[in-house]
């Protein structure tokens, strides 16, 4: 493919810095998955893929979405693309999943039952809310072994993590009861241990927690991804409206995506059919 292409002068040094396999990947269009080990140039290949789409294929930077897992990685990618393509040429939709999904949710906050200008609660805020809610529960209603220790930091963290896990699975408070009972039934059928009482307690806690966030016009990090993803799954018009914005979607550290992140990437790239992902399959959590 690359032999028949006329490579722009500004792109040539970017591609020359790649191995033949990396170069072929950077030039490829459609759905591309680059798998390689740590330190083998995956992010460099991704950056070259972005530069290729801008310099060779003429895609507008504002219509390329690039997602990373950390703010540091996002800054480094922006710097690399700027060096390759020039000042002001880095995609405006470049950032972490949370940052990009926050932009999406702020554009239409009503999908999460929120109002414009909603606040975002960080991890410490979440723990404080969960602690307050648990402390308001009579001791006799607490699941063992939490009984008698409603303020225990480990228990607070465990309950907050379970709420986060439900959101990663795209489970709303209304769905939580059925989801948890199905999970418990599967565990029993497979003769695996499951904290039945603890998970059933989380169902009610999750509902109270989410209700409190809505009263405060606030979202946690899980909400930022869950509501746009759920809405794209359930509403074809909403999905098309967002997916058509982007001519290419580029994802770093693909091995680390959870279910919600995977579905978000799949749907946001639906119209273009352009999803370029790099990852290390030896570290995959899927």
N, C-alpha and C positions, 0 to 999 in steps of 0.2 A: 504493500500500500504506500509506504513512505517514498518508494523510488519514483512514483508518478506525481508526487506533490512538489510544488515549488515552495521551499521553506523561506519565510521572510527573514531578512538579515538579523533582526532583533531576537528571533526565536532560535536561530541556528546554534549559538553557544549553549543555550539551555538544553537542547536535544543532544548536542555533542558530549555533554557531561553525563549522559546516560549509557547504560549497557544496551546492546541490541534489543534484548527482551523488554527493558524498561522503555526504550524509545518506541517500540511497537505498541506497547500499552498506552503510552501518552498520546499517540496519534490515533488510537482506535476510538470509534464512536459507538454509541449504543450502550448496552449494559456491560460494564467491564469490572472484573474483580481481580485485583492484584494481590496474590498471597506470597509472602516472603517472611523470613525470620527478622529478628531484631537487628537493627543497625545495617540493613541491606539497601537502604535508600527508598523505602516505600513513600515517605513524605515528599522526598525529592521528586519521585515519579508523579505523585499527585499534583505537586506544584507545576511540574512540566505539563501535566494534563490540562490544568487551568490555563496556563500560558498559551498552549496550543489552541484551545478553544477560542481564546481572545484574538491571538495574532494570526492564526492560520484559517480558522473557520469563521471568523468575524462575529463571534457572539458578543453581545453587550455585557460588560462586567456586572451591570445592575441586574442582569437576568441569569447570573450564575450563582448558585447557592453552594457554599462550602461549610461543612460542619466538622467540628473537632470536639474533643472531650475536655479540654482545659483552656483557660484564657491565655496561658503562656503559649500553648500550641497555636492558638488563633493568631496571636501577635506575630509569632515566628513565620506562620504561613503568609500573613499579610506582607511582612517584610520581604519574603522570598519572591512573592508575586510582583511586588513593586519593583524589585531589582530586575526582574525578568521583563516586565512589560512597561515600566515607567510609572512616574508619580500619578496618583489618581486612578490607576487602572485595576486596583485590587477590587474584587467583588464587594459591594456594600452589604450583601447578605453573607457575611463570613463571621462565624463565631461558634460558640458551644451550642449544644442542643437546647439548653435552658435559655440562652440569650435569644436564639432565633425563634423558639416557640413563644417566648415572652412577647416578642414583636408581633407574632401572629395573633396571640390572644388579646393583646392590647388593641389590635385593629377591630376585633369583634368580641368584647368581653362578655357579652350576653350569653354566649355559648356555654360559659361556665357559671351562669347566674351571678355575674359580677357587673359592676358599673365602671364607667371610664375612670381612669386614675387609680385603679386598685393597687394596694400595697402587696409586696412580695415578702413572705416570711422565710427567714433563713433557718438553718438547722437548729440553732439555739432557741429561736422563737418557737419552733415546733415542739421541742422538748419541754419548754415552759408551759405551753398550752396543754400538752398531754399530761404533764405533772398535775396541773390544776384540775383537769377533768377527773383524773384518777383519784385525787385526794377528796373529791366531792362525793365519791361512791362509798356507801356504808361498808365497813370492813367485811361484814358477813356476805356481801354480794361480790366480793373480789374472788377471782379464781385462785386456787392454790397453785404454786407456793407464794403468790403475791399476798395472800391473806396475812394481815398483820404488818405488812411492810409496804404500804401504798406509796411511800416516797422514795423507795429504793431506786437509785440511779440506773442500775442494770435493768430493772423491770420497766422503768420509764422508757429507756432506750429501746428495749425489745418491742414494746408496744408501738412506739413511733416507727420502728423499722418495718413492722408488719403492716401498718397503714401505708407506708411508702411502697412496700412490695405489692399490695393490692392495686395501687395506682399504676405501678409499672406493668401490671397485668391488665390494665384498662378496666378495672372493677370499680364501679361507683358505689357509694353507700347503699343505693337501692339494690344493687346486684350482689352485695357482699354476703348476705345470708345464704343464698343459694350456692354461691361460689365456695364458701367455707365448708358447708355441709358436703358438697361434692368432693372437696379436697380431703376431708376427714374420712369419707366413705372409701375413697381410693386407697388411702393409707391403711385403713383397717383390712381391706381386701388383699392388700399386698403384705400384710402383717408387719407394717412399718409403724414406728412410734410417731404419734402426733399429739400435740398439746391441745386436746379437744376443748377443754374449758377455757384455756387461754385464747384460742382462736375465736371461740364463740363470744367471749368477752370483747374481743376486738371489733366484732360486727357492730355492737352497740356503741362502743367508744368511737369508732370511725364516723358513725352517723352524727354523734354529738360534736365531734371535732370539726367535721365539714360544715355543720350548721353554724358553729361559732365563727369559722373563717368567713362564711358568707355574711354574717351579721357585721363583721369588721370590714367588709369589702376587701378581703385579702385572699391571696393564693399562696400555696407552698410550691416548692420546686416540682413536686409530682404533678400538681395541677397544670403547670405550664405545658407539659407534654401530653398529659392524659386528655384534656378537653379538646384541643385541636385535632389530636389523632382520632379520638372517638367520633368527633363531628365529621371528619373526613370519611371515616368508615361508614357512617350512617346517612350522610347527606351528600348525594352525588353532585348537586349544584355547588355546594361549598367546596368539595374536593376539586372539582374542575376549576373553580375560580382561583384557588391557590396554586394548583398544579400548572396551570397555563402561564403563570408568572415567570417560570424558570425554564430556560432552554437546556440547562445542564445542572445536575446535582452531584457534588463531590463530597465523599465521606472518608475521613481519616479514622484509623484504629477500629475498623469494622468488626473485629473480633470481640469488641467490648459492648456491642449494642445489646440492649434488652428487647423484649417483645414490642413494647410501645415505640421505641426508637426505630426498630426495623420496619414496622408498619408505617410509621411517619415517613421514612425515607422512600419506601415503596410507593406510597400514595402521592407524595409531593413531586415525584418524578414520573407520574403516570402519563401525563400528556406528552412530554418530550421523549420519553423512553430512554433518557440519558441519565444513567446512574453509574458513576465511576467511584469504586470503593477500594481502599487498600487495607490490608490487615495481615495478622500473623495467625494462621490457623492452628499453630501449636499452642496458642494462648486463648483459643476461643472459649467463650462461656456459653455458647449456644448448643 
